[in-house]
């Protein structure tokens, strides 16, 4: 944690702010180690303060041992103002709610030095250290074991809801703290929805079934998708499966430190476009994964991100045809100084 705080203070010094009010819980956790659901953090050139409510008094002191802990009783923004008395300039995170920012400005009467900041801690979080990567590996092991066990349930007659519930249960049984996000089991025409919810639809012979799942372990997430055909794939299904696999393999082949994220997206997108399906690949190629299931970097046509060692990200090309179905294959990848490691390689791909 000390190394992270040193890096943050260097960044704040570069912005001439010096002090940051942190309200995004993933960022609070990243810097302090506090895992509760409600807190704000103050980082100044000399101090670190964690502000929470009475529910987390004991937990905060145990988990953020190197931080001063303050329990507020009335108004959070007034507590922040009091703690920053004499501070000439402070930044707040752009992800803070409008209401919080308005109350914060009211609590700092006469000060015009409160400034919105964007992505300072998120940029740091994009590059994982060894401990973070180890936790992601553990979470992925839980997800992979669970997926292997529920595969026999992916058959005609079972419902999307039954399969999703069993997958969530198995991930926790194998050691996950829970699913990283709402598990997707999208069958038949439902598979044309990239972010489909689960329904009571029973699977049928001939269905494409997209399963998008991830586990969370000590705060860290995974994200993987597999597409299963119930029965022998017909010619159109095989065409889509081959196209998505080819697009994913093409993206993996060009991944290397220093490459523009947008360039990787373009490589995969061209494969699908060359097959006349450009309009059916409706989302970005991938995203970072860590304390959030969607975080930096972003792999899309408009992304400005550059891929660096330590980043954990998804490669997930997909093709979706409204009313008919869809295919998505998603791998979780670790960027390394000498190339890449496909962390999800051992998750079955039927």
PETA-V89944 format. One line per field, one symbol per residue. burial: # if it has 16 or more other ideal C-beta (glycine too) atoms within 10 Angstrom, else .. Layout:
BEGIN
burial=???
END
This chain:
BEGIN
burial=.......##.##....####################..######...#####...#...##.##..#.##.#...##.###.##..#.#####.##...##.##..##.....#..#..###.#####...##.#############.##...#...###.###.###.##..#.#..###.##########.#.#.#..#.#...###########.############..#...#..##.######.###..#.#...#########.##..#.#..##..##########.######..#.#.#.#############...###########....#..##..#...
END
